[in-house]
């Protein structure tokens, strides 16, 4: 019998990209799921959650402690996936706002879960907690070397570092069962394709379908990354919450290394379009190689990602095509995608 069967579980950010997939998997495992949603949740995603039988609280502002307390009452597990994220350009434009929002939500949810006697809690961090100089593949301990820098998107990275610290302090002082997940480059169906929130893969997909004859990747295109399919992360997040809620961060990432140029060429091929992929070495490209070590996830959970990159890209492209009419036409983002963290 599933650990989650019959359990009352709150998923904050359930109307978001990752949150909706986590909620769906919980329902499949027999949980009684409540989701919080924000004002920007897509109508089709809300309809999906309703069809799954999820109870919905929202739109709700989780920066208010009273709202968080009300949402946590009666819950046995709280999976906190509500946070502000977006493209590199977005994070550079609003570092203080992102830092405050993410940190406040984490603190509010931990306090609310404590007060409500919630059995276990998940805090979702990010591989962006690692400093730019960390040697890949990055083990969990490498985050300790992070320092404040002049990088304009530090607000997001430090909101995640502070959220991890808060989770560890609550676990230590109150003996709370808190799991800390560090996903790396999550993508998949239902991803954000708008210019403000899209990251590497959705940005490339959007640009491929908008381009006339070519797309441009920043830098040499030789930057190496790995990508994690959203359903693989949802599975890892649930397993972590069930089996390793000990206040110890765990990396989750894909295992197929790919250059940004190879990724762009793959997206073009799978889209069925005939486009040239060109690189602009005058543009910043980010770290030459940025991958995470997933040894701990294998050791404590027996976890491995299972969806091949090409399979995941096919599903993501299909998702974009199905919803293309709802995606606003904006400027290209593949140039920004080339500077993946």
C-alpha positions, 0 to 999 in steps of 0.5 A, spaced: 500 500 500 502 506 498 505 511 503 500 516 501 494 512 500 488 516 504 493 522 507 491 529 507 496 533 503 497 540 501 501 542 495 502 549 495 503 552 488 499 546 485 497 551 480 504 552 477 508 547 473 511 543 478 506 543 483 500 540 478 505 534 476 506 533 484 499 533 485 497 529 480 502 523 482 499 524 489 492 523 487 495 517 483 498 514 489 491 515 493 492 521 497 487 526 499 490 533 495 489 540 497 492 545 492 493 552 493 493 556 487 495 564 485 492 569 481 496 566 474 494 559 474 492 557 467 485 555 467 486 549 463 491 547 469 485 549 474 480 544 470 485 538 470 486 539 478 478 539 479 478 533 474 483 529 479 478 531 485 483 536 488 480 541 493 483 548 491 484 554 496 485 560 492 487 564 489 491 565 495 497 570 498 502 565 502 506 571 504 500 572 509 501 568 515 494 567 517 493 564 510 498 559 511 496 557 517 489 556 515 491 552 509 495 547 513 490 546 518 488 538 518 494 536 513 498 531 514 503 533 509 505 539 506 509 540 500 511 547 499 512 548 491 510 555 491 515 560 489 517 566 484 522 564 479 523 565 471 528 567 466 535 569 467 532 576 465 526 576 470 531 574 476 536 580 474 530 585 474 527 583 481 532 580 485 529 583 492 522 582 490 524 575 489 528 574 495 523 577 500 517 573 497 520 566 497 523 567 503 517 569 507 513 564 504 518 558 506 518 561 513 510 562 513 509 555 511 514 552 516 511 556 522 504 554 519 506 546 519 509 546 526 503 550 529 498 545 525 502 539 527 503 537 520 507 530 520 512 532 514 514 538 510 517 538 503 521 545 502 523 545 494 530 549 493 534 549 487 541 547 484 542 555 483 544 555 491 551 552 488 556 558 487 558 559 480 565 557 481 563 550 484 566 544 480 561 540 477 558 535 478 556 539 484 555 535 491 550 537 496 556 540 500 559 545 495 553 550 496 557 551 503 562 555 499 556 560 496 558 567 498 554 574 496 556 576 489 555 582 484 551 577 480 544 581 479 540 574 480 543 573 487 536 574 490 533 568 487 539 563 489 539 566 496 532 565 497 533 558 496 539 558 501 535 561 506 529 557 505 534 551 506 537 554 512 530 555 515 528 548 514 534 545 517 533 550 523 526 548 524 528 541 524 533 541 529 529 546 534 522 542 533 524 535 531 520 537 525 520 532 519 523 536 513 525 534 506 529 538 502 530 537 495 535 541 490 532 540 483 536 542 477 533 544 470 526 541 471 522 541 464 516 538 461 509 538 459 505 544 462 512 548 462 512 556 462 513 558 455 512 566 456 518 570 456 518 572 463 518 565 466 521 561 461 528 557 462 532 554 457 528 548 454 521 552 454 525 558 451 528 554 446 521 551 444 518 558 443 523 561 439 524 555 434 516 555 433 517 563 432 523 563 428 523 565 420 530 561 418 535 561 424 535 561 432 541 564 436 545 561 442 549 565 446 556 563 447 560 558 443 554 553 444 559 548 448 556 549 455 554 543 458 548 542 462 543 536 464 535 536 464 530 533 469 523 531 466 518 534 471 515 527 472 521 524 474 522 530 479 515 529 482 517 522 483 523 524 487 520 529 491 515 524 494 520 519 495 524 524 499 518 526 503 516 519 505 523 516 506 528 522 508 525 528 511 531 529 515 533 536 514 538 534 509 538 537 502 538 532 496 540 533 489 535 531 483 538 532 476 538 528 469 544 524 467 544 525 460 549 531 459 548 535 453 551 542 450 546 547 449 548 547 441 546 540 441 540 541 445 538 547 440 539 542 434 535 537 438 529 541 439 529 544 432 529 536 429 524 534 434 519 540 432 520 538 424 522 545 422 528 547 418 532 552 421 539 554 422 542 554 429 548 559 430 552 561 436 554 568 438 560 568 442 560 575 443 554 574 448 555 571 455 554 563 456 554 562 463 559 556 466 562 551 461 559 545 465 554 545 470 551 539 473 549 536 479 552 529 483 546 525 484 549 520 488 546 521 495 539 520 491 541 514 489 544 512 496 538 514 500 532 513 495 535 508 490 533 514 485 535 515 478 531 519 473 528 515 468 525 519 462 530 520 456 531 527 454 529 526 447 522 523 450 521 528 454 523 534 449 517 530 444 512 531 450 514 538 452 514 540 444 507 537 444 505 540 450 507 547 447 503 546 440 497 544 444 497 550 448 500 555 443 494 559 442 494 561 449 502 563 449 503 571 448 507 572 442 513 576 445 521 577 443 526 571 442 529 568 448 533 562 445 539 567 446 537 568 453 537 560 454 544 559 452 546 562 458 543 557 462 545 557 470 
